[in-house]
Amino acid sequence: MRVISRRIGFYVITAIAGRPVLALAAFATVQAAPGEAVQARMTVPARAFARYRAERAAWVWPPGQFTVLAGRSSRNLRLSAPVFAR
């Protein structure tokens, strides 16, 4: 039986000035045989939703809605979920 290793990642969509619109926030590598389903657990760090403000010399977290996407690459994102920051 052949086992395939795949990398999957969580990407965050932001509309924050000074941040990329789509950024890799977490990733994991999983192994599965062809046709086998696997689960991976990843934690998206709070900083993925923040912006560094040089004038304050600190990270700030603007309120609003973000979208977290999951997939094998930034071109193959099959799952999404909204995240709300206050």
C-alpha positions in Angstrom: 0.0 0.0 0.0 1.3 3.4 -0.9 1.1 6.2 1.7 1.0 9.8 0.5 2.1 12.8 2.5 0.1 16.0 2.0 0.5 19.4 3.6 -2.7 21.2 4.5 -3.0 24.8 5.7 -5.3 27.4 7.2 -5.3 30.7 5.5 -6.8 34.0 6.8 -8.4 36.6 4.6 -7.9 40.1 5.9 -8.7 43.6 4.7 -6.2 45.2 7.1 -3.9 47.8 5.6 -0.3 46.6 5.6 -1.2 42.9 5.6 -1.5 40.5 2.7 -5.1 39.8 1.7 -4.5 36.0 2.0 -1.9 34.8 4.5 -0.9 31.3 5.6 -1.7 31.2 9.4 -1.1 27.5 10.3 -0.2 24.2 8.6 0.2 20.5 9.2 1.5 17.5 7.3 -0.7 14.4 7.2 -0.2 10.9 5.7 -2.9 8.8 4.2 -3.3 5.9 1.8 -5.2 6.6 -1.4 -8.9 7.1 -0.6 -8.3 7.3 3.1 -9.8 10.2 5.1 -7.7 11.8 7.8 -8.2 14.6 10.3 -5.7 17.4 11.3 -6.0 19.9 14.1 -4.3 23.3 13.8 -4.4 26.4 15.9 -4.5 29.8 14.2 -2.5 32.2 16.3 -4.2 35.5 17.4 -1.4 37.4 15.6 -2.9 36.1 12.3 -5.7 38.6 12.9 -3.5 41.5 14.0 -1.5 44.3 12.5 1.8 45.8 13.8 1.5 49.6 14.4 5.0 51.1 14.3 3.8 54.4 15.9 2.6 52.4 18.9 5.4 49.8 18.7 2.7 47.2 19.3 0.4 44.7 17.7 -3.3 45.8 17.4 -6.4 43.7 16.7 -9.0 45.6 14.7 -12.5 44.4 15.2 -14.5 42.9 12.4 -15.1 39.7 10.5 -12.3 37.5 9.0 -12.6 34.4 7.0 -10.4 31.3 7.7 -10.0 29.0 4.7 -8.5 25.5 4.7 -7.0 23.5 1.9 -3.9 21.8 0.4 -2.7 25.1 -1.1 -3.7 28.7 -1.6 -5.1 27.6 -4.9 -7.1 24.7 -3.5 -9.1 26.0 -0.5 -12.2 23.8 -0.1 -13.4 24.8 3.4 -14.2 28.2 5.0 -15.5 29.6 8.2 -16.1 33.1 9.5 -14.3 34.4 12.6 -15.5 37.5 14.4 -13.1 39.7 16.4 -14.4 42.3 18.9 
